[in-house]
Structure formats: structure tokens, C-alpha cells
Amino acid sequence: MQRRKIQVFGQVQGVGFRYFTERLAQKYNIVGTVQNVEQYVEIFAQGEDNDLEQFTQAVIEGASPASKVTDYKIEQLETDPSLKRFRTI
């Protein structure tokens, strides 16, 4: 089990990025949050190693068809056992 903070930069606001990210989280059994922050999208994601890796790759490739990711940052975090679902903030 791993938890990550993922910051995604580029054309990621106003293009359905958070909606598609939430759908990807459901597909890969990821819990956490996604939200717009200033000029980027911030994701806190937790899940089994393989699922989290696949989710992360799908997100940085562009979660929504209209998005264009130009950069991203990933930070490993301590797992949070209180997380039970994925939600958009």
C-alpha cells in the first residue's frame, strides 16, 4: 500500500480533468482526493502498489481527453488508514 501527492500542471482545469481522475480512481481502487489549486490540479491518492502506479500513469498521460499535461510532481507520503473513498474537493 502506498500514498502519493501528485501535482499535475498544464491544461488541466476546465477540461473535466477532476471528473476523469475520479473515474480512474474508481477503476484502480484508489482512495483520496482531487482538487484544483491555483494553476494546477492536486491529487492525494492511496492504493495497492500496482493499482497506484497504473492510476498515476493514466493521470500524467492526461486524465481527460481535452487535457494537456505539461509537467507533474510526485511525492511519496505516509499511508492514511482513515481514507475510505475518492472524492473531488
MOCOR-V164831 format. One record per residue. N is the residue number from 1. PHI is phi in whole degrees, 0 to 359 (999 if undefined). BURIAL is I if it has 9 or more other C-alpha atoms within 8 Angstrom, else O. Layout:
BEGIN
N/PHI/BURIAL ; N/PHI/BURIAL
END
This chain:
BEGIN
1/999/O ; 2/224/I ; 3/225/I ; 4/226/I ; 5/255/I ; 6/240/I ; 7/253/I ; 8/242/I ; 9/247/I ; 10/124/I ; 11/275/I ; 12/231/I ; 13/242/I ; 14/79/O ; 15/232/I ; 16/81/I ; 17/300/I ; 18/295/I ; 19/301/I ; 20/292/I ; 21/296/I ; 22/297/I ; 23/294/O ; 24/297/I ; 25/299/I ; 26/296/I ; 27/300/O ; 28/258/I ; 29/57/O ; 30/260/I ; 31/247/I ; 32/144/I ; 33/216/I ; 34/221/I ; 35/204/I ; 36/281/I ; 37/224/O ; 38/48/O ; 39/253/O ; 40/210/I ; 41/250/I ; 42/246/I ; 43/236/I ; 44/250/I ; 45/229/I ; 46/224/I ; 47/182/I ; 48/297/I ; 49/311/O ; 50/295/O ; 51/298/I ; 52/294/I ; 53/295/O ; 54/296/I ; 55/300/I ; 56/301/I ; 57/298/O ; 58/296/I ; 59/294/I ; 60/286/I ; 61/280/O ; 62/111/I ; 63/296/I ; 64/247/I ; 65/300/O ; 66/270/O ; 67/277/I ; 68/219/O ; 69/279/I ; 70/256/O ; 71/197/O ; 72/203/I ; 73/229/O ; 74/234/O ; 75/234/O ; 76/282/O ; 77/235/O ; 78/288/O ; 79/295/O ; 80/236/O ; 81/294/O ; 82/281/O ; 83/288/O ; 84/237/O ; 85/207/O ; 86/251/I ; 87/215/I ; 88/269/I ; 89/260/O
END
